Every structure is written in C-alpha cells, then in structure tokens.
Amino acid sequence: MTYAPNLGTPEDALEDVIFPPSDLLSDEPPLESYLHLQQLLLLLKCLDWCWHQGGLTARDDYFAAGNLTIYYSPRQRKSEQFRGPDFFVVLGTERKPRKSWVVWEEDGKYPNIIVELLSPSTADTDRGLKKQIYQDIFRTPDYFWFDPERLEFAGFHLVDGRYEPLEPNPQGLLWSQQLQLFLGIHKAQLRFFTAEGQLVPTPEESAEAERQRAGHAWQQVEQERQRAEQEQQRADRLAAKLRELGVDPSEI
C-alpha cells in the first residue's frame, strides 16, 4: 500500500490516508439465475469471437467483462463509489485479465457500453439509479438493459449529456455506435448483429456452419463425380453398340 505523509494539519493528525492497491478484487454478488449467467457468457464469447478470434472485425484494444466491480472514487478509495455492471466493454485499452476495473489506474477510462440484465430484485435500480450514474458520472455512451425472463429490451445513447432512447430498425435491432454492432433478441436471448443485420455467431455456431458448408461442398463434389461416372457409362455403352454395328467409335 501507499501511505500519504502526515502534514501536521488537524485533519491529517487523526490518521494517515491509506490509498488502496490497484489490484482490487471484485465485490460483485453471484448472478440472479442460470438464465442470467448463460446470457452473460453468451455476450462475452460472441464479442470475443467477433473481434478477436472469429476475424469478422479484427481488434484487440478492448476489455470486456461481466459481473465485475468498477471502482471510481475520486479519492481513490475502495470503500467509496463502486458499481458492478452485468456486462461492460471499455475500448482503447489493453486486453488483459483484471480482477476489477479501477478507473484511477486505467487512465480515467469508464465503460463505452454497459448492458444490465434485469431481474425482480435489480430492475428498479437498473432503470433508475444505475442509469443516472452511467449517464452523469460514467458518461457511458451506450446503455442497454435486457430481462432474460420477460424479454424486456431497451437501449439508450448519450446525447448532449442525457440518455436518449434508441429506435429499433425494421428487424427490431438497436444500434450501438460504440461497438458498431446491433443488439437484438434472437431465440429469447440478447445477441449481437453486424451492421448488415447478420447474427454474430458463437464459436459453436461458427463451427457448425463450417461443418455444414464442408458437407455441402462434399455433396457437390460427390454429385459431380456421379454425373461424370454416369456420362462415362453412357459413352461406354454407345461405343459398345457402335462396335456391334461394325463402326469404330474413334473414327466418328
């Protein structure tokens, strides 16, 4: 730990100020339900697959996390001013593991996008207090919430310091300017979509699609082989018939 010196003032005479270490552990409680956990993992692995492993949009300058504490006290105290969004992404930073996000150790960076997963015990806070904090203190440009059980979905973008509701496109998708991706509901889950409206796949979905493409390509090759074989058989029968008639097929 780092100790600030006692300068001898009446306030400082009480005790030295102790600044917390930067390697702070997350204080977040477990997620509300199995649905919430599955949804969080889905967002994390889809974004990682899209940006880092899948090659749809190659980038490595981001930190994405879920159920992780963000410490943002101006006095750099762990016991003051901290929140734990269900899912958030910080852009323009080093992609490395962290035990928590400590704003004063991260060049003052706050999340560029936050997604809260609503539940009966958190919905009012997510729609009210947290939204206010993310708007006024974090200044997070994109804020979304989603209820995995009731499928309530809404999104907001920061305009002149205030959150304005996002309007869905004809597919019902909401655009994230920060991610340059749409968010929307697919099979009762919150998913990412490309700017063209294509679903961002999971690694498993990508592998299955590749397997199907390979299977389709093999079928095409096999069909071409069978057609060529049938054509050769017809040619052989015709040649045999011509020979029966005393005609040399090579001279035709």
Buried (B, 14 or more C-beta within 10 A) or exposed (E): EEEEEEEEEEEEEEEEBEBBEBEBEBBBEEBBEEBBBEBBBBBBBBBBBBBBEBEBBEEEEBBBBBBBBBBBBEEBBBEEBBBBBBBBBBBEBEBEEBEBBBBBBBEEBBBBBBBBBBBEEBBEBBBEEBBEBBBEBBEBBBBBBBBBBEEEBBBBBBEEEEBEEBEBEEEEBBBBEBBEBBBBBEEEBBBBBBEEEEBBBBEEEBEEEEEEEEEEEEEEEEEEEEEEEEEEEEEEEEBEEBEEEEEEEEEE
